[in-house]
Amino acid sequence: MSTVLPSAEAPAIVTIPPSAEQDRPRSLSTRSADDLLSVIGSAVGSFALVWLLYFEILPLNGVVGFLTCWFTAFLAMYAGVTALSHPRPVVVSRLMGAAVTGAALVVGFALVTVVVYTIAHGWHAVAHLNFFTHDMAGVGVQAPLNQGGIKHAIAGSLIQLVIAVAVSLPLGLGTAVFMTEIGGGFSKVVRTVVEAMTAVPDLLAGLFVYVTLIIGLGMQRNGLAAAIAISVTMTPIIARSAEVALRVVPGGLREAGLALGASHWQTVKRVVLPTARPGLATALILAMARGIGETAPLLIVSGASTFFNTNPLNQPMNALPLFIFQGARSGQPLQIERAFGAAIVLLFIVFVLFAITRFLARQRVGRS
């Protein structure tokens, strides 16, 4: 009779691999049902509480005050609800997310309000074709909207902006390259001057051009003087924003270019600047938006005109910001409508310039 003894070897341990769902990382952008219900419940509860206290119990009124108290109460209630079932880091994270979202909503609401208000008050002027094809030569401030237009102001703004970009873009970009790629002790002085110029009021740029060119050199008030004044305000913006964009470029790319035998300037031209192209486009967009909306320098060096002029070297040249300023302060209802219509056109031009600049500066990925 034989006996089968069990094996002395230990049984093998079989490890079950986790499922695909367990290996998949959790998406940080999605909201769970708990988070959504917490937000909705806190918003509704804080609204009811603030409404009761603000309008029924306390002698208070006003929409802005109510919204401020509501948002404050919402943050407090949302933090308390979240703390019931989550640790402190989750509470702080959700609270900061709610605060940042609320700030973004305030900014978006302000932007939408300005755009809608401008379109509502200037739509009647924009609806007439002559508003884009005629100027205001010989047209009175009380003339109906089917007479006159802003063709002279549109042409003046575009011409002045092109000249200002042609002057400020090379200067600003060269200054940024100097501060980031050359450096040294003098670059700190240049950076300090650039940062100081970004905070200088625009009126001082107009005064500088007026004293230097118009009074000192005898130049007449024209589009070139206005473009130079605008370029004074645009150059430090381009330089400061471009410097930030160039500093973001990894240093390993510069080292790789130098290791391949390229010179310093070849590396800057072929590696650094193309890599920072989107950031440089953003710098140009910010400067163009600042320049095309300038009014204070134009009041001093441009000279108001009602006729169409495309020669920046001769005769005054009007622009959209100056036309808007004069129309808004005229006190005439029809002229105020023309001013709002010009503001709509200015918003559209800025949007088109943004789109074109971003399209030209986009990163082109080669096909594999």
C-alpha positions as CSV (number, residue, x, y, z in Angstrom):
1,M,0.0,0.0,0.0
2,S,1.6,3.2,-1.2
3,T,0.9,6.6,0.3
4,V,1.1,9.8,-1.9
5,L,2.8,12.5,0.1
6,P,1.9,16.0,-0.7
7,S,4.6,18.0,-2.4
8,A,6.9,20.0,-0.2
9,E,6.9,22.9,-2.6
10,A,4.9,25.9,-1.6
11,P,1.8,26.6,-3.8
12,A,2.3,29.2,-6.4
13,I,0.8,32.6,-5.8
14,V,-1.3,33.8,-8.7
15,T,-1.4,37.6,-9.1
16,I,-4.5,38.9,-10.8
17,P,-3.6,41.9,-12.9
18,P,-5.7,44.9,-12.3
19,S,-8.4,45.7,-14.8
20,A,-8.1,48.3,-17.4
21,E,-10.5,50.6,-15.5
22,Q,-8.2,50.5,-12.5
23,D,-5.1,51.4,-14.6
24,R,-6.8,54.3,-16.3
25,P,-5.9,57.6,-14.6
26,R,-8.6,59.6,-13.1
27,S,-9.6,62.7,-15.1
28,L,-9.1,65.9,-13.1
29,S,-11.4,67.9,-15.4
30,T,-14.6,65.8,-14.8
31,R,-16.9,66.5,-11.9
32,S,-18.3,63.8,-9.7
33,A,-22.0,63.6,-8.7
34,D,-21.0,64.6,-5.2
35,D,-19.2,67.7,-6.3
36,L,-22.1,68.8,-8.6
37,L,-24.7,68.3,-5.9
38,S,-22.5,70.2,-3.4
39,V,-22.2,73.1,-5.8
40,I,-25.9,73.2,-6.7
41,G,-27.0,72.8,-3.1
42,S,-24.7,75.4,-1.7
43,A,-25.7,77.9,-4.5
44,V,-29.4,77.4,-3.8
45,G,-29.1,77.4,-0.1
46,S,-26.9,80.5,0.0
47,F,-29.2,82.3,-2.4
48,A,-32.2,81.7,-0.2
49,L,-30.4,82.7,3.0
50,V,-29.0,85.9,1.5
51,W,-32.3,86.8,-0.1
52,L,-34.0,86.4,3.3
53,L,-31.5,88.4,5.2
54,Y,-30.7,91.0,2.5
55,F,-34.2,92.0,1.4
56,E,-36.6,90.8,4.1
57,I,-34.9,91.2,7.4
58,L,-32.2,93.9,6.9
59,P,-33.0,97.3,5.2
60,L,-30.6,96.7,2.3
61,N,-31.0,96.8,-1.5
62,G,-28.9,96.9,-4.6
63,V,-28.0,94.1,-7.1
64,V,-24.2,94.4,-6.7
65,G,-24.3,94.2,-2.9
66,F,-26.7,91.2,-3.1
67,L,-24.4,89.3,-5.6
68,T,-21.4,90.0,-3.4
69,C,-23.0,88.7,-0.3
70,W,-24.4,85.7,-2.2
71,F,-21.0,84.7,-3.5
72,T,-19.4,85.1,-0.1
73,A,-22.1,83.0,1.5
74,F,-21.8,80.4,-1.3
75,L,-18.1,80.0,-0.6
76,A,-18.7,79.6,3.1
77,M,-21.5,77.1,2.7
78,Y,-19.6,75.2,-0.1
79,A,-16.6,74.8,2.2
80,G,-18.8,73.6,5.0
81,V,-20.6,71.0,2.9
82,T,-17.4,69.7,1.4
83,A,-15.8,69.4,4.8
84,L,-18.5,67.0,5.9
85,S,-17.1,64.1,3.8
86,H,-13.7,65.2,2.5
87,P,-10.3,66.0,4.1
88,R,-8.9,69.5,4.3
89,P,-6.8,69.4,1.1
90,V,-9.9,68.6,-0.9
91,V,-11.9,71.4,0.8
92,V,-9.1,73.9,0.0
93,S,-8.8,72.7,-3.6
94,R,-12.6,73.0,-4.3
95,L,-12.8,76.3,-2.5
96,M,-10.0,77.8,-4.6
97,G,-11.5,76.4,-7.7
98,A,-14.9,78.0,-6.9
99,A,-13.2,81.3,-6.2
100,V,-11.2,81.3,-9.4
101,T,-14.3,80.3,-11.4
102,G,-16.3,83.1,-9.8
103,A,-13.6,85.6,-10.7
104,A,-13.6,84.4,-14.3
105,L,-17.3,84.7,-14.5
106,V,-17.1,88.3,-13.3
107,V,-14.5,89.2,-15.9
108,G,-16.5,87.4,-18.7
109,F,-19.7,89.1,-17.6
110,A,-18.1,92.5,-17.7
111,L,-16.6,91.9,-21.2
112,V,-20.0,90.6,-22.5
113,T,-21.8,93.6,-21.0
114,V,-19.5,96.1,-22.6
115,V,-19.7,94.4,-26.0
116,V,-23.5,94.1,-25.9
117,Y,-24.0,97.6,-24.6
118,T,-21.8,99.0,-27.4
119,I,-23.6,97.0,-30.1
120,A,-27.0,98.0,-28.8
121,H,-26.2,101.7,-28.9
122,G,-24.3,101.7,-32.2
123,W,-26.2,99.3,-34.3
124,H,-28.4,101.9,-36.0
125,A,-25.3,103.7,-37.3
126,V,-23.6,100.6,-38.5
127,A,-26.7,99.5,-40.4
128,H,-26.1,102.3,-43.0
129,L,-23.7,101.5,-45.8
130,N,-22.6,105.1,-46.0
131,F,-21.2,104.8,-42.5
132,F,-18.3,102.8,-44.1
133,T,-18.0,104.5,-47.4
134,H,-18.2,108.3,-46.6
135,D,-16.4,110.7,-44.3
136,M,-17.7,113.6,-42.3
137,A,-16.6,116.4,-44.6
138,G,-19.4,118.9,-44.8
139,V,-21.7,116.8,-42.5
140,G,-23.1,118.5,-39.4
141,V,-23.4,116.9,-36.0
142,Q,-27.2,116.9,-36.3
143,A,-27.2,115.3,-39.8
144,P,-29.1,112.0,-40.0
145,L,-27.3,108.7,-40.0
146,N,-27.7,108.2,-43.7
147,Q,-25.2,111.1,-44.2
148,G,-21.5,110.9,-43.5
149,G,-19.4,108.1,-42.2
150,I,-16.1,107.0,-40.6
151,K,-14.1,106.0,-43.7
152,H,-11.5,108.7,-42.9
153,A,-11.2,107.4,-39.3
154,I,-10.8,103.8,-40.3
155,A,-8.1,104.6,-42.8
156,G,-6.3,106.8,-40.3
157,S,-6.3,104.1,-37.6
158,L,-5.0,101.4,-40.0
159,I,-2.3,103.6,-41.4
160,Q,-1.1,104.8,-38.0
161,L,-1.1,101.2,-36.7
162,V,0.9,99.9,-39.6
163,I,3.6,102.6,-39.1
164,A,3.6,102.1,-35.4
165,V,4.1,98.3,-35.7
166,A,6.9,98.9,-38.3
167,V,8.7,101.1,-35.8
168,S,8.0,99.3,-32.5
169,L,8.2,95.7,-33.5
170,P,11.9,95.7,-34.5
171,L,12.8,97.9,-31.5
172,G,10.8,95.8,-29.0
173,L,12.0,92.5,-30.3
174,G,15.6,93.6,-30.5
175,T,15.4,94.8,-26.9
176,A,13.9,91.5,-25.8
177,V,16.7,89.5,-27.5
178,F,19.3,91.7,-26.0
179,M,17.9,91.2,-22.5
180,T,17.6,87.5,-22.8
181,E,20.4,86.4,-25.1
182,I,23.2,88.9,-24.3
183,G,22.5,90.0,-20.8
184,G,25.2,91.6,-18.7
185,G,25.1,94.5,-16.3
186,F,23.6,96.9,-18.9
187,S,20.6,94.6,-19.5
188,K,19.4,95.3,-16.0
189,V,19.3,99.0,-16.8
190,V,17.5,98.3,-20.0
191,R,15.0,96.1,-18.2
192,T,14.4,98.7,-15.6
193,V,13.8,101.4,-18.2
194,V,11.4,99.1,-20.2
195,E,9.4,98.3,-17.1
196,A,9.2,102.0,-16.2
197,M,8.0,102.9,-19.7
198,T,5.2,100.4,-19.5
199,A,3.8,102.3,-16.6
200,V,4.2,105.8,-18.2
201,P,0.8,107.4,-19.0
202,D,0.0,107.6,-22.7
203,L,-0.4,111.3,-22.5
204,L,3.3,111.7,-21.8
205,A,4.1,109.9,-25.1
206,G,2.0,112.5,-26.9
207,L,3.7,115.3,-25.1
208,F,7.1,113.9,-25.9
209,V,6.4,113.7,-29.6
210,Y,4.7,117.1,-29.5
211,V,7.7,118.8,-27.9
212,T,10.4,116.9,-29.8
213,L,9.0,116.8,-33.3
214,I,6.3,119.4,-33.7
215,I,7.8,122.2,-31.6
216,G,11.4,121.3,-31.8
217,L,11.7,120.1,-35.5
218,G,8.7,122.0,-36.9
219,M,6.7,118.9,-38.0
220,Q,3.1,119.6,-38.5
221,R,0.3,117.6,-36.8
222,N,-0.2,114.6,-39.1
223,G,-0.5,110.8,-39.1
224,L,3.2,110.2,-38.8
225,A,3.5,112.1,-35.6
226,A,0.5,110.2,-34.2
227,A,2.1,106.8,-35.3
228,I,5.4,107.7,-33.6
229,A,3.5,108.6,-30.4
230,I,1.7,105.3,-30.6
231,S,4.9,103.4,-31.2
232,V,6.4,104.9,-28.0
233,T,3.6,103.2,-26.0
234,M,3.8,99.9,-28.0
235,T,7.6,99.4,-27.8
236,P,7.9,98.7,-24.1
237,I,4.9,96.3,-24.2
238,I,6.5,94.3,-27.0
239,A,9.9,94.3,-25.3
240,R,8.6,93.1,-21.9
241,S,6.2,90.5,-23.3
242,A,8.7,89.2,-25.8
243,E,11.3,88.9,-23.1
244,V,9.0,86.6,-21.1
245,A,8.3,84.5,-24.2
246,L,12.0,84.1,-24.9
247,R,12.8,83.1,-21.4
248,V,10.3,80.3,-21.5
249,V,12.3,78.6,-24.3
250,P,14.3,75.7,-22.7
251,G,18.0,76.2,-22.4
252,G,18.6,72.7,-23.8
253,L,17.5,73.9,-27.2
254,R,20.1,76.6,-27.2
255,E,22.8,74.1,-26.1
256,A,21.7,71.7,-28.8
257,G,22.1,74.4,-31.5
258,L,25.5,75.4,-30.2
259,A,26.6,71.7,-30.0
260,L,25.7,71.2,-33.7
261,G,28.1,74.0,-34.6
262,A,25.8,76.9,-35.1
263,S,26.8,80.3,-33.9
264,H,25.0,82.2,-31.1
265,W,23.0,84.3,-33.5
266,Q,22.2,81.4,-35.8
267,T,20.8,79.6,-32.8
268,V,18.7,82.6,-31.8
269,K,17.4,83.0,-35.4
270,R,16.7,79.4,-36.2
271,V,15.9,77.9,-32.8
272,V,14.9,80.4,-30.2
273,L,12.7,82.8,-32.2
274,P,10.7,80.1,-34.0
275,T,10.1,78.2,-30.8
276,A,8.9,81.4,-29.1
277,R,6.7,82.4,-32.0
278,P,3.3,82.1,-30.3
279,G,4.5,84.1,-27.3
280,L,5.9,86.8,-29.6
281,A,2.6,86.9,-31.4
282,T,0.9,87.4,-28.1
283,A,3.2,90.3,-27.3
284,L,2.4,91.9,-30.7
285,I,-1.3,91.4,-30.1
286,L,-1.2,93.1,-26.8
287,A,0.8,96.0,-28.2
288,M,-1.6,96.4,-31.2
289,A,-4.6,96.4,-29.0
290,R,-3.0,99.1,-26.8
291,G,-1.9,101.1,-29.8
292,I,-5.1,101.1,-31.9
293,G,-7.1,102.2,-28.9
294,E,-5.0,105.1,-27.9
295,T,-6.7,108.5,-27.6
296,A,-4.6,110.7,-25.4
297,P,-1.6,111.0,-27.8
298,L,-3.9,111.6,-30.8
299,L,-5.5,114.6,-29.0
300,I,-2.1,116.3,-29.0
301,V,-0.2,115.3,-32.1
302,S,-2.8,114.1,-34.6
303,G,-5.2,116.9,-35.1
304,A,-8.9,116.2,-35.7
305,S,-10.2,116.2,-39.3
306,T,-13.4,115.4,-41.0
307,F,-12.0,114.6,-44.5
308,F,-10.4,111.5,-46.0
309,N,-6.6,111.6,-45.9
310,T,-4.3,108.7,-46.6
311,N,-1.0,110.7,-46.6
312,P,0.5,110.4,-43.1
313,L,3.0,113.2,-44.0
314,N,0.6,115.9,-44.9
315,Q,-2.5,117.4,-43.1
316,P,-4.2,116.1,-40.0
317,M,-5.3,112.5,-39.9
318,N,-8.3,111.3,-37.8
319,A,-8.5,107.9,-36.2
320,L,-11.3,105.8,-34.6
321,P,-10.4,106.5,-31.0
322,L,-10.3,110.2,-31.6
323,F,-13.6,110.1,-33.5
324,I,-15.2,108.1,-30.7
325,F,-14.0,110.6,-28.1
326,Q,-15.2,113.6,-30.0
327,G,-18.6,112.0,-30.8
328,A,-19.2,110.8,-27.2
329,R,-18.5,114.3,-25.7
330,S,-20.4,116.2,-28.4
331,G,-23.8,115.9,-26.5
332,Q,-25.6,115.3,-29.8
333,P,-27.7,112.0,-29.9
334,L,-26.9,111.2,-33.5
335,Q,-23.2,111.9,-33.1
336,I,-23.2,109.7,-30.0
337,E,-24.7,106.9,-32.1
338,R,-21.9,107.4,-34.6
339,A,-19.4,107.2,-31.8
340,F,-20.9,103.8,-30.7
341,G,-20.9,102.6,-34.3
342,A,-17.2,103.5,-34.6
343,A,-16.6,101.6,-31.4
344,I,-18.2,98.5,-32.9
345,V,-15.9,98.8,-35.9
346,L,-12.9,99.3,-33.6
347,L,-13.8,96.1,-31.8
348,F,-14.2,94.2,-35.0
349,I,-10.8,95.4,-36.3
350,V,-9.1,94.4,-33.1
351,F,-10.7,90.9,-33.3
352,V,-9.6,90.5,-36.9
353,L,-6.0,91.6,-36.1
354,F,-6.0,89.1,-33.2
355,A,-7.2,86.3,-35.5
356,I,-4.7,87.1,-38.3
357,T,-1.7,87.4,-35.9
358,R,-2.5,84.1,-34.1
359,F,-3.0,82.3,-37.4
360,L,0.3,83.5,-38.8
361,A,2.1,82.6,-35.6
362,R,0.7,79.2,-35.0
363,Q,3.1,76.3,-34.6
364,R,3.3,74.3,-37.8
365,V,3.7,70.6,-37.0
366,G,5.3,68.6,-39.9
367,R,3.7,65.5,-41.1
368,S,5.3,62.2,-40.1
